Amino acid sequence: MVDLAGRTVFITGSGGVLGSTYVRRMLASGAKVVATDLPGARADALIDAHGDNAQFGFYELDVSDEAAVEAIFTRVMADGWQPNVVLNNAAITGEMLMGKGKSFPDFADTTVEDFEKTLRTNLTGAFMIARQMDRDIVGKYPSTLVNVASMYALNGAHHRIYDGMPFKNFSAYGVTKAGIHGLTVWLAGYWANRDATVNTIAPGAVLNGHSDEFQRRVGELIMADRMGQPDEIADVMLFLASEGAGYMTGQLINVDGGFSAW
Ligand SMILES: NC(=O)c1ccc[n+]([C@@H]2O[C@H](COP(=O)([O-])OP(=O)(O)OC[C@H]3O[C@@H](n4cnc5c(N)ncnc54)[C@H](O)[C@@H]3O)[C@@H](O)[C@H]2O)c1
């Protein structure tokens, strides 16, 4: 059991499948959690689940909004929180880009607008959070940043497994997930003499109501022969958020059941 007493964890995109798991597990491990997300049902569910917990705070935050990101740490610090762990977790992961029920266009029909919309949230948003951490936190007290990549950062998508599925893998996703590790290694050296570390976690395929057929197809690509559970990703995220990871910086940790190791 990782002990997160003394850690105040700031999380973007907290209402999603993984974000909400991190919130629950970090609170259970003794952390204070400053959760952020876009307004909506996911945020409401998070507040319903944890709003009574004095260790939990929620702030609306769109990571693609530069002015909002520039103000966020000042806002949370004014309320008494002192984040020493920051998770760049928010991302456009699928249906948010195209709208519910709509499938992705072929690569040839992908618009620059949709490509850049994904870059703005997944990569520029992560940069702006890191830049604000540099301005408001780094050097003032010890801190760590975890950037969230994907099994599709440094490995290509297996497009065949999406045939006939209601969702697909889209080019901007992999581009942003590869790019975010570039931010990690760049910052690791830049922050090295200011008591701040930065690492990347690359989750594999996480089970979230997928059909048996999709689980079978993706399972064949994974050494463990199955998709992962959100808690199995959280186990490693909790370690990266803990003091125990203090001698790690600039690293990319795959948590993918062996997908990337064939
Ligand atoms: N679930 C997986 O299989 C998987 C695999 C690899 C990597 N990841 C990565 O893990 C992270 C979390 O994934 P998830 O499965 O929980 O995804 P999710 O789609 O369930 O959640 C993403 C969250 O990001 C938020 N978000 C989107 N745009 C935002 C913006 N502009 N500002 C603030 N918040 C915004 C959404 O509201 C949502 O709550 C993502 O970075 C994702 O790319 C997930």
The ligand as a Gaussian input file, in Angstrom:
#p B3LYP/6-31G(d) Opt

LIG

0 1
 N       -8.417000       4.341000     -20.979000
 C       -7.400000       3.883000     -21.718000
 O       -7.459000       2.771000     -22.273000
 C       -6.150000       4.704000     -21.866000
 C       -5.046000       4.094000     -22.459000
 C       -3.890000       4.826000     -22.626000
 C       -3.834000       6.145000     -22.196000
 N       -4.925000       6.717000     -21.628000
 C       -4.791000       8.107000     -21.208000
 O       -5.173000       8.247000     -19.850000
 C       -5.775000       9.529000     -19.643000
 C       -7.147000       9.347000     -19.050000
 O       -7.886000       8.511000     -19.942000
 P       -9.363000       8.026000     -19.649000
 O       -9.475000       6.649000     -20.176000
 O       -9.731000       8.298000     -18.237000
 O      -10.132000       8.980000     -20.661000
 P      -11.578000       9.626000     -20.549000
 O      -11.958000      10.024000     -21.937000
 O      -12.482000       8.722000     -19.782000
 O      -11.283000      10.925000     -19.676000
 C      -10.613000      12.034000     -20.192000
 C      -10.975000      13.211000     -19.341000
 O      -10.345000      14.375000     -19.882000
 C      -11.265000      15.424000     -19.833000
 N      -10.954000      16.445000     -20.824000
 C      -11.049000      16.382000     -22.172000
 N      -10.742000      17.564000     -22.718000
 C      -10.435000      18.394000     -21.679000
 C      -10.044000      19.741000     -21.592000
 N       -9.911000      20.521000     -22.677000
 N       -9.806000      20.273000     -20.365000
 C       -9.946000      19.513000     -19.256000
 N      -10.333000      18.233000     -19.267000
 C      -10.577000      17.689000     -20.473000
 C      -12.629000      14.785000     -20.092000
 O      -13.678000      15.604000     -19.618000
 C      -12.497000      13.480000     -19.325000
 O      -12.968000      13.575000     -17.998000
 C       -5.788000      10.219000     -21.012000
 O       -4.656000      11.055000     -21.117000
 C       -5.694000       9.064000     -21.978000
 O       -5.150000       9.454000     -23.208000
 C       -6.081000       6.027000     -21.452000

